[in-house]
Amino acid sequence: MLADVPTAAPKPRSPARWGQGERYVANVRPMSADEESQVDLALALPGIPALDEDRTALSVMSHVLGSGMSSRLFHTVREREGLAYRIGAGHDYFDDTGLFTISTATRPPDAPRAVQLSVRELRRIATEPVPADELDAAKASMIGRLLRSTETAGSSAHWYAARWRAGLPIDTPDDRAAAIGAVTADQVLRAAERIAAGLDQVRLAFVGPQDQGAQLLEAAA
C-alpha cells in the first residue's frame, strides 16, 4: 500500500535567481559540405510562478504569440518572411519562478532577422491589446485542445495528477476552460507587459555551425 512507502521532509531550496552564468551558450557544430546549414536557437526571459494570478492570461498570450500555425510568430517569421523552418513560444511554470521562451530553427544568415522580428512581435503584443476576433479564436482553440486532451479516463487521471504534483488548484478541465474563456484583452496585455519587461535580461542558447551569440543578442535588444 502507498501508506507504507517511506517519506522524508524535502530539502530546503534556495530561491530561484535569474541571470546566472553567461548571456549565451553556443554548441558550435561544423557541418559537412553535403549538409544544409541550420541554427536552432532559444531565447529565454524571466517568467512567472505557477500560482501567479496572471498565469491563465499568460497562457492565452503565449498561444496568440507563438502556438501553432495561426500564431503571430508563425505568420510573421515563417509565412510572410520565410525565415524559419519552425518557430514558437511558450512558458514553463515552477514554484517560485517561470521561464518564457521563443524558439526557432532557421538558416544562419536569417537567424538575426528571425530574432529581431520575434522580439518585435513580443513588444507589439505587450503594447497593443489583442483584437477581439483574434483573442476569441485563440481561446476557442485552447479550450478545444484542452477538452479533447482530457476526454479519456487515462488522460483525465493524468490531468489531475499533474496539477496535484505541481501544487496547482485541482480544477476540472471544465473549470480551466471557463477560466480561459474569461480572460480579457487587458489581462493578456498585462501578462505580455510583464514578460517583455525582461527583454533586457534575455538569455540565449543555440546549436549551429558558427558562434553567432553576440550578433543574435544584439538583434534581440
C-alpha positions as CSV (number, residue, x, y, z in Angstrom):
1,M,0.0,0.0,0.0
2,L,1.1,3.6,-0.7
3,A,0.7,4.3,3.1
4,D,3.7,2.0,3.7
5,V,6.1,3.9,1.4
6,P,8.7,5.8,3.5
7,T,8.5,9.6,3.3
8,A,11.0,12.3,4.2
9,A,11.0,16.1,4.6
10,P,12.0,17.9,1.4
11,K,15.4,19.5,1.4
12,P,15.4,23.3,1.8
13,R,15.8,25.1,-1.5
14,S,17.3,28.4,-2.3
15,P,15.1,30.9,-4.1
16,A,15.4,31.0,-7.9
17,R,17.7,33.7,-9.3
18,W,17.6,34.8,-12.9
19,G,20.7,35.6,-14.9
20,Q,23.3,33.2,-13.5
21,G,26.2,32.4,-15.9
22,E,26.8,33.6,-19.4
23,R,24.5,35.6,-21.6
24,Y,24.5,32.8,-24.1
25,V,25.6,29.2,-24.6
26,A,26.7,28.1,-28.0
27,N,27.1,24.5,-29.2
28,V,29.1,25.0,-32.4
29,R,28.9,22.0,-34.7
30,P,30.7,22.5,-38.1
31,M,28.8,20.9,-40.9
32,S,30.0,18.9,-43.9
33,A,29.6,20.1,-47.4
34,D,26.5,17.9,-48.1
35,E,24.6,19.1,-45.0
36,E,22.2,22.1,-45.1
37,S,23.5,24.7,-42.7
38,Q,21.0,25.4,-39.9
39,V,20.8,27.1,-36.5
40,D,18.5,26.0,-33.7
41,L,18.0,28.6,-31.0
42,A,16.0,29.6,-28.0
43,L,15.6,33.0,-26.4
44,A,14.7,32.8,-22.6
45,L,13.2,35.5,-20.5
46,P,12.0,35.6,-16.8
47,G,8.5,34.3,-16.4
48,I,6.0,34.0,-13.6
49,P,5.4,31.3,-10.9
50,A,2.8,28.6,-11.2
51,L,0.3,30.2,-8.8
52,D,0.7,33.7,-10.1
53,E,-2.6,35.5,-10.8
54,D,-1.7,36.1,-14.4
55,R,-1.0,32.5,-15.2
56,T,-4.1,31.9,-17.3
57,A,-3.8,35.2,-19.2
58,L,-0.1,34.4,-19.9
59,S,-1.1,31.0,-21.4
60,V,-3.5,32.9,-23.7
61,M,-0.8,35.4,-24.6
62,S,1.6,32.6,-25.4
63,H,-0.9,30.9,-27.6
64,V,-1.6,34.1,-29.6
65,L,2.1,34.9,-29.9
66,G,3.6,31.5,-30.7
67,S,1.3,28.4,-30.6
68,G,0.6,26.8,-34.0
69,M,0.1,28.0,-37.5
70,S,-2.3,30.7,-36.5
71,S,0.1,32.4,-34.2
72,R,1.8,35.8,-34.9
73,L,5.3,34.4,-34.9
74,F,4.4,31.7,-37.4
75,H,2.6,34.2,-39.6
76,T,5.3,36.8,-39.5
77,V,8.6,34.9,-39.3
78,R,7.8,31.8,-41.3
79,E,4.9,32.5,-43.6
80,R,5.4,36.1,-44.5
81,E,9.2,36.4,-44.3
82,G,10.2,32.8,-45.0
83,L,12.9,32.9,-42.3
84,A,12.3,29.8,-40.3
85,Y,11.7,26.0,-40.5
86,R,9.7,26.2,-37.3
87,I,9.0,28.8,-34.6
88,G,7.0,29.0,-31.4
89,A,6.7,30.5,-28.0
90,G,5.7,29.1,-24.6
91,H,6.0,29.3,-20.8
92,D,7.2,26.8,-18.2
93,Y,5.9,27.4,-14.7
94,F,7.8,26.5,-11.5
95,D,7.1,27.0,-7.8
96,D,8.8,30.4,-7.4
97,T,9.6,31.5,-11.0
98,G,8.9,30.8,-14.6
99,L,10.6,30.6,-18.0
100,F,9.3,32.2,-21.2
101,T,10.9,31.0,-24.4
102,I,10.8,31.8,-28.1
103,S,12.5,29.1,-30.1
104,T,13.1,28.7,-33.8
105,A,15.2,26.8,-36.4
106,T,16.5,28.8,-39.4
107,R,19.4,29.3,-41.7
108,P,22.4,31.0,-40.1
109,P,22.2,34.2,-42.3
110,D,18.5,34.5,-41.5
111,A,18.9,34.0,-37.7
112,P,19.4,37.7,-36.7
113,R,16.4,38.8,-38.7
114,A,14.3,36.0,-37.2
115,V,15.2,37.0,-33.7
116,Q,14.6,40.7,-34.5
117,L,11.1,40.0,-35.8
118,S,10.3,37.7,-32.9
119,V,11.2,40.3,-30.4
120,R,9.3,42.9,-32.3
121,E,6.2,40.7,-32.1
122,L,6.6,40.3,-28.4
123,R,6.9,44.0,-27.9
124,R,3.8,44.6,-30.1
125,I,1.6,42.2,-28.0
126,A,2.9,44.0,-24.9
127,T,1.8,47.4,-26.2
128,E,-1.3,46.8,-28.3
129,P,-4.4,44.9,-27.0
130,V,-5.1,41.8,-28.9
131,P,-8.2,42.4,-31.2
132,A,-11.4,40.7,-30.1
133,D,-11.7,38.3,-33.0
134,E,-8.0,37.1,-32.6
135,L,-8.5,36.7,-28.9
136,D,-11.7,34.8,-29.2
137,A,-10.2,32.5,-31.8
138,A,-7.2,31.8,-29.6
139,K,-9.3,31.0,-26.6
140,A,-11.6,28.7,-28.6
141,S,-8.5,26.8,-29.9
142,M,-7.1,26.4,-26.4
143,I,-10.4,25.2,-25.0
144,G,-10.9,22.7,-27.8
145,R,-7.4,21.3,-27.3
146,L,-7.9,21.1,-23.6
147,L,-11.2,19.2,-23.7
148,R,-10.0,16.9,-26.4
149,S,-6.9,16.1,-24.5
150,T,-8.8,15.1,-21.3
151,E,-11.7,13.1,-22.8
152,T,-10.3,9.6,-21.8
153,A,-10.0,8.2,-18.3
154,G,-6.3,7.9,-18.6
155,S,-5.8,11.5,-19.8
156,S,-8.2,12.8,-17.2
157,A,-6.2,11.0,-14.4
158,H,-3.0,12.5,-15.8
159,W,-4.6,15.9,-15.7
160,Y,-5.5,15.7,-12.0
161,A,-2.2,14.0,-11.0
162,A,-0.1,16.6,-12.9
163,R,-1.9,19.5,-11.2
164,W,-1.6,17.9,-7.8
165,R,2.1,17.2,-8.3
166,A,2.7,20.9,-9.4
167,G,0.8,22.3,-6.4
168,L,-1.9,23.8,-8.6
169,P,-5.6,24.1,-7.7
170,I,-7.4,20.8,-8.5
171,D,-9.6,22.4,-11.1
172,T,-11.6,20.3,-13.5
173,P,-10.9,20.7,-17.3
174,D,-14.3,22.5,-17.5
175,D,-13.1,24.9,-14.7
176,R,-9.9,25.5,-16.7
177,A,-11.9,26.1,-19.9
178,A,-14.1,28.6,-18.1
179,A,-11.0,30.4,-16.8
180,I,-9.5,30.6,-20.3
181,G,-12.8,31.8,-21.7
182,A,-13.0,34.6,-19.1
183,V,-9.5,36.1,-20.0
184,T,-9.8,39.7,-21.3
185,A,-7.6,41.6,-23.7
186,D,-6.4,43.8,-20.8
187,Q,-5.3,40.8,-18.9
188,V,-3.4,39.5,-21.9
189,L,-1.7,42.9,-22.3
190,R,-0.7,42.9,-18.6
191,A,0.8,39.4,-18.8
192,A,2.7,40.4,-22.0
193,E,4.0,43.6,-20.4
194,R,5.5,41.5,-17.6
195,I,7.3,39.2,-20.0
196,A,8.5,42.0,-22.3
197,A,9.9,43.8,-19.3
198,G,12.5,41.1,-19.1
199,L,14.0,41.6,-22.5
200,D,17.0,43.4,-21.1
201,Q,17.7,40.1,-19.2
202,V,17.3,37.8,-22.2
203,R,19.4,34.7,-22.4
204,L,20.2,32.7,-25.5
205,A,21.1,29.1,-26.3
206,F,21.8,27.7,-29.7
207,V,23.2,25.0,-31.8
208,G,24.8,26.0,-35.2
209,P,27.8,25.8,-37.5
210,Q,29.3,29.0,-36.1
211,D,29.2,31.3,-33.0
212,Q,26.6,33.9,-33.6
213,G,25.8,34.6,-30.0
214,A,26.8,38.3,-29.8
215,Q,25.1,39.0,-33.1
216,L,21.8,37.3,-32.1
217,L,21.8,39.1,-28.7
218,E,22.2,42.4,-30.4
219,A,19.2,41.5,-32.7
220,A,17.2,40.8,-29.6
221,A,18.0,44.2,-28.0
